C-alpha cells in the first residue's frame, strides 16, 4: 500500500509539473479560406524551419467563423509558427518543383520571406504557463506570376596557368525568378519537366565564362582566347531529409565553342543560422576530352619550344565549396557561392598549367519583388 501511495504521488507531481510548464498559443488567422483545414506547425529548430519540414508540434483544425484557434500544450521556449491551408486535405504542404509552397501559408511576426525562411525573423519567445496571442495572415508565396528579383552580380575564376596571375571575372545582371517549374538564379537556369518537390527531372542551362585570354601569360600566346559559352543539358535533383540534396546534371556546349560537355554530381547540406542560409557541398566533375583540351591542352599545330603538344583526354576533377544567402531585409538578399576545383594529374601535367586547383565563384545582391 505504501509503494502504491508513493507511485501515485510521483504521477501527480509529474502531471502538476507538466501542467505548470505547459503554455498556449491563441492564433488569429486572417485571409483563410471559408472552408477546409488549417495546419499549425510549431518549429524550434532553425534548420527544420528553413525547410518547412519536421516541426516540433503540428495541429490540424477545421476552418471556423471567428478565425481564432487555440494550441494547447506547447513546450515553452523560442519558436516560430507556420500556418497553411491544406486545400486538398492530403496532410502535406504542397510544393512546386523547386520546393516553394503552393498552398497559402502564413508565418508569425508577419514575416514574408523571399527565399529560404530565416528562423530569427519569425521567432518569438513563449514563457512557461504563458498564453500568447499570435496574428498570422495567409498569402500565396509565388502570387499569380512567380517571384522576380533584379540586382548585380559577378562571376569569376582564378588562373592556374604558367606565368599568369590574372583572374577571369565578369559583371552580369543578377536576375532571379522562381515559379511553378522554372528557377533562374544569376548564370544558371533550371526547368522541371517531371517529378515532385523531392525528386525531379529537369533541363538546365549555365553561362560559362572562358578559361583564359592568350594575353594572360606568355605560355598562352598563340593558343587563342577561350570564349564564353552557354552550356545546356538535363539533370536529376533529389531534395532529401535534413536538407541533404543530391544534384546530377549533364551539360553540353550548345554554342559549339569547343563541342564538348561535362557531367557533374554534387551533394550538399543546408544549415540555417540567424538570417543566413548556407551549406557546404562536394562534387565530382567529368570533363569530355574536347572540353579538357580546350581549357588545358596544347594542340599539335600550337606546339613550340617549351610548350610541347599535350592531349589531356577526358578526365575527372573533384570540387568542394560553400554557398550561402544573407537575408538583409525581406526584399534584399546577398548570395555567394565559392568553390575550389582540384584538377587531376591529367590536367596538372599539361605544359601550360602551373596550379592543381581553380577557385571559382558567384556573388550577387538582389532585390526581390
Secondary structure as GFF3:
##gff-version 3
##sequence-region A 1 369
A	DSSP	alpha_helix	2	21	.	.	.	ID=ss1
A	DSSP	beta_strand	23	30	.	.	.	ID=ss2
A	DSSP	beta_strand	37	43	.	.	.	ID=ss3
A	DSSP	alpha_helix	46	51	.	.	.	ID=ss4
A	DSSP	beta_strand	57	62	.	.	.	ID=ss5
A	DSSP	beta_strand	68	74	.	.	.	ID=ss6
A	DSSP	beta_strand	77	85	.	.	.	ID=ss7
A	DSSP	beta_strand	105	107	.	.	.	ID=ss8
A	DSSP	three_ten_helix	108	110	.	.	.	ID=ss9
A	DSSP	alpha_helix	119	122	.	.	.	ID=ss10
A	DSSP	beta_strand	123	126	.	.	.	ID=ss11
A	DSSP	beta_strand	131	137	.	.	.	ID=ss12
A	DSSP	beta_strand	147	158	.	.	.	ID=ss13
A	DSSP	beta_strand	167	173	.	.	.	ID=ss14
A	DSSP	beta_strand	176	178	.	.	.	ID=ss15
A	DSSP	beta_strand	182	185	.	.	.	ID=ss16
A	DSSP	beta_strand	188	195	.	.	.	ID=ss17
A	DSSP	beta_strand	199	208	.	.	.	ID=ss18
A	DSSP	three_ten_helix	214	216	.	.	.	ID=ss19
A	DSSP	three_ten_helix	218	220	.	.	.	ID=ss20
A	DSSP	beta_strand	229	239	.	.	.	ID=ss21
A	DSSP	three_ten_helix	241	243	.	.	.	ID=ss22
A	DSSP	beta_strand	244	253	.	.	.	ID=ss23
A	DSSP	beta_strand	261	273	.	.	.	ID=ss24
A	DSSP	beta_strand	276	287	.	.	.	ID=ss25
A	DSSP	alpha_helix	289	296	.	.	.	ID=ss26
A	DSSP	three_ten_helix	300	302	.	.	.	ID=ss27
A	DSSP	beta_strand	315	327	.	.	.	ID=ss28
A	DSSP	beta_strand	332	342	.	.	.	ID=ss29
A	DSSP	alpha_helix	345	348	.	.	.	ID=ss30
A	DSSP	beta_strand	357	368	.	.	.	ID=ss31
###
